[in-house]
Amino acid sequence: MPATVLTARALLLDMDGTLVNSDAVVERIWRRWAERHGLDGDEVMKVVHGRQGHASMAVLLPDRPVEQNLADNARMLAEETADMEGVVPVPGAPEFLSSLVRGGVPHALVTSADVALSSARMAAAGLALPEVRITAESVGASKPDPEGFLKGAAELGVPAAECVVFEDSGAGIAAGRSAGMRVVGVGERAGVHGPDVWVRDLTSVRVDLAVGGLVRLRVG
């Protein structure tokens, strides 16, 4: 099957599931949380990917006060930041990020993790942090709200329509599309959520600089 070619002026990159495979940690932490609250672990895992923790809790425990969710989320973030066992790069991520830096391609990390967790996971996976980072502290609303991606585009000085998002989760793909951006879905989770293009991992993405500062992506 021939590769899909996309052009853009900037790339906005999710972290977990897109650049970093942290599924082992996420499963451990959230299944323990589900057990404590008498919830089905499999059903919980269908909700949590892509969202900030307190936003997932609001979906799963809709009658619980926001303050409790925020406090619980702070504890879980600390647990996650202390647990790097099994955190590895998504295949192709080191080469992909290096190609962006080498080519001077404008790009930003847009993650639902906070500064501490995103820094720890990227380091554990051996990946360099992009200079521009939109983290949980940067936004007032979690994915699937588009705020994070819109803020990333603004930080890079690029119109939303000229950005391409890389995402793995339903919440993240919805956020990218709501922002008016094209979305490359990465990994098994992404395929069922209607991204514009889907790849198994980042080994299937090639980045070239085109004329006039455009970035040409060969995907697939």
C-alpha positions as CSV (number, residue, x, y, z in Angstrom):
1,M,0.0,0.0,0.0
2,P,1.5,3.4,-1.0
3,A,2.4,5.9,1.7
4,T,0.1,8.8,2.5
5,V,1.8,12.2,2.1
6,L,0.8,15.0,4.4
7,T,2.2,18.6,4.4
8,A,2.3,20.8,7.5
9,R,4.2,23.6,9.1
10,A,4.4,22.1,12.6
11,L,3.8,18.8,14.4
12,L,2.1,18.3,17.8
13,L,3.1,15.2,19.6
14,D,1.3,13.3,22.3
15,M,3.6,11.4,24.7
16,D,2.1,8.2,26.2
17,G,1.4,5.6,23.6
18,T,2.8,7.9,20.8
19,L,6.4,8.5,21.7
20,V,6.6,6.5,25.0
21,N,5.1,3.0,25.7
22,S,4.1,3.4,29.3
23,D,1.2,0.9,29.2
24,A,2.7,-1.4,31.8
25,V,2.8,1.4,34.4
26,V,-0.6,2.8,33.4
27,E,-2.2,-0.7,33.8
28,R,-0.6,-1.2,37.2
29,I,-1.6,2.1,38.6
30,W,-5.2,2.3,37.2
31,R,-6.1,-1.3,37.9
32,R,-5.1,-0.8,41.6
33,W,-7.2,2.3,41.6
34,A,-10.2,0.4,40.1
35,E,-9.9,-2.3,42.7
36,R,-9.9,0.3,45.5
37,H,-13.1,1.8,44.2
38,G,-14.9,-1.5,43.3
39,L,-14.8,-0.8,39.5
40,D,-14.1,-3.2,36.7
41,G,-10.5,-2.8,35.6
42,D,-11.2,-3.5,32.0
43,E,-13.9,-0.8,31.9
44,V,-11.6,1.7,33.6
45,M,-8.8,1.1,31.1
46,K,-11.2,2.0,28.2
47,V,-11.5,5.5,29.7
48,V,-8.2,6.5,31.1
49,H,-5.9,6.7,28.0
50,G,-5.3,10.3,26.9
51,R,-7.1,12.1,29.7
52,Q,-5.7,13.7,32.8
53,G,-6.3,11.5,35.8
54,H,-8.9,13.7,37.4
55,A,-10.9,13.9,34.1
56,S,-10.9,10.1,33.9
57,M,-12.1,10.0,37.5
58,A,-14.9,12.4,36.7
59,V,-16.2,10.0,34.0
60,L,-15.8,6.9,36.1
61,L,-17.1,8.4,39.4
62,P,-19.5,11.1,38.2
63,D,-21.0,11.8,41.7
64,R,-17.7,12.3,43.4
65,P,-16.6,15.9,44.3
66,V,-14.1,17.5,42.0
67,E,-11.8,18.2,45.0
68,Q,-11.5,14.5,45.8
69,N,-10.7,13.7,42.2
70,L,-7.9,16.4,42.2
71,A,-6.4,15.1,45.4
72,D,-6.6,11.5,44.2
73,N,-5.0,12.5,40.9
74,A,-2.1,14.2,42.7
75,R,-1.4,11.0,44.6
76,M,-1.6,8.9,41.5
77,L,0.7,11.3,39.6
78,A,3.3,10.8,42.3
79,E,2.9,7.0,42.1
80,E,3.3,7.1,38.3
81,T,6.4,9.4,38.5
82,A,8.0,7.0,40.9
83,D,7.3,3.9,38.7
84,M,9.3,3.7,35.5
85,E,9.4,-0.1,35.3
86,G,8.6,-1.2,31.7
87,V,8.7,2.4,30.2
88,V,10.3,2.1,26.8
89,P,10.2,4.2,23.6
90,V,7.6,3.4,20.9
91,P,9.5,1.8,18.0
92,G,10.9,4.5,15.7
93,A,10.5,7.3,18.3
94,P,14.2,8.1,18.8
95,E,14.8,8.4,15.1
96,F,11.6,10.3,14.5
97,L,12.4,12.9,17.2
98,S,16.0,13.2,16.0
99,S,14.9,13.9,12.4
100,L,12.7,16.7,13.7
101,V,15.6,18.4,15.5
102,R,18.0,17.8,12.7
103,G,15.6,19.2,10.1
104,G,14.6,22.2,12.3
105,V,11.0,21.1,12.1
106,P,8.7,23.1,14.5
107,H,7.2,20.7,17.0
108,A,5.8,20.5,20.5
109,L,4.9,17.9,23.1
110,V,1.2,18.1,24.1
111,T,0.6,15.7,27.0
112,S,-1.9,15.1,29.7
113,A,1.0,14.3,32.1
114,D,2.4,17.0,34.3
115,V,6.0,18.4,34.1
116,A,7.4,15.8,36.5
117,L,5.8,12.8,35.0
118,S,6.5,13.8,31.4
119,S,10.1,14.6,32.2
120,A,10.6,11.2,34.0
121,R,9.0,9.1,31.3
122,M,10.8,10.8,28.4
123,A,14.1,10.3,30.3
124,A,13.3,6.6,31.1
125,A,12.6,6.0,27.4
126,G,15.8,7.8,26.4
127,L,14.0,10.5,24.5
128,A,14.9,14.2,24.4
129,L,12.2,16.6,25.5
130,P,11.1,19.0,22.8
131,E,11.8,22.7,23.6
132,V,8.1,23.5,23.5
133,R,5.9,21.5,25.9
134,I,2.3,21.7,26.8
135,T,1.6,19.7,30.0
136,A,-1.2,19.3,32.5
137,E,-0.2,22.5,34.2
138,S,-0.5,24.5,30.9
139,V,-4.3,23.9,30.4
140,G,-7.6,24.3,32.1
141,A,-9.3,21.4,30.3
142,S,-8.1,17.9,29.6
143,K,-8.3,16.1,26.3
144,P,-10.7,15.6,24.5
145,D,-10.9,19.4,24.9
146,P,-8.7,20.9,22.1
147,E,-7.1,23.5,24.4
148,G,-3.7,21.8,24.6
149,F,-3.3,21.4,20.9
150,L,-4.5,24.9,20.2
151,K,-2.0,26.2,22.8
152,G,0.8,24.2,21.3
153,A,0.1,25.6,17.8
154,A,0.0,29.2,19.3
155,E,3.3,28.6,21.1
156,L,4.9,27.6,17.8
157,G,3.2,30.5,15.9
158,V,1.5,28.2,13.4
159,P,-2.2,28.2,12.5
160,A,-4.1,25.1,13.7
161,A,-5.0,24.0,10.1
162,E,-1.3,23.8,9.3
163,C,-0.5,21.5,12.2
164,V,-0.5,17.7,12.2
165,V,-1.1,15.8,15.5
166,F,0.3,12.5,16.4
167,E,-1.9,10.6,18.9
168,D,-2.8,7.2,20.2
169,S,-6.0,7.6,22.2
170,G,-9.6,8.3,21.5
171,A,-9.6,11.4,23.7
172,G,-6.4,12.7,22.0
173,I,-7.6,12.1,18.5
174,A,-10.9,13.8,19.3
175,A,-9.0,16.8,20.7
176,G,-6.8,17.1,17.6
177,R,-9.8,17.0,15.3
178,S,-11.8,19.5,17.4
179,A,-8.8,21.8,17.1
180,G,-9.1,21.6,13.3
181,M,-5.9,19.6,12.8
182,R,-5.2,16.5,10.9
183,V,-4.3,13.5,13.0
184,V,-1.9,10.6,12.5
185,G,-3.0,7.7,14.8
186,V,-0.2,5.7,16.3
187,G,-0.6,2.1,17.7
188,E,-3.4,-0.3,18.1
189,R,-5.7,1.9,20.2
190,A,-5.7,4.7,17.6
191,G,-7.1,2.7,14.7
192,V,-10.7,2.5,16.0
193,H,-11.0,6.3,16.6
194,G,-10.9,7.6,13.1
195,P,-7.6,9.3,12.6
196,D,-6.8,10.7,9.2
197,V,-4.0,8.2,8.8
198,W,-3.0,5.2,11.0
199,V,0.4,3.6,11.6
200,R,1.4,0.8,13.9
201,D,4.4,2.7,15.2
202,L,6.8,5.5,14.2
203,T,9.0,3.4,12.0
204,S,6.4,4.0,9.3
205,V,6.8,7.8,9.4
206,R,9.4,9.7,7.4
207,V,9.9,13.5,7.7
208,D,11.2,15.6,4.9
209,L,11.5,19.4,4.6
210,A,9.9,20.8,1.5
211,V,10.1,24.2,-0.1
212,G,9.0,27.3,1.9
213,G,9.3,25.8,5.3
214,L,6.7,23.1,4.7
215,V,7.2,19.7,6.3
216,R,6.3,16.7,4.2
217,L,5.4,13.5,6.0
218,R,5.4,10.1,4.4
219,V,3.1,8.0,6.5
220,G,2.6,4.3,6.1
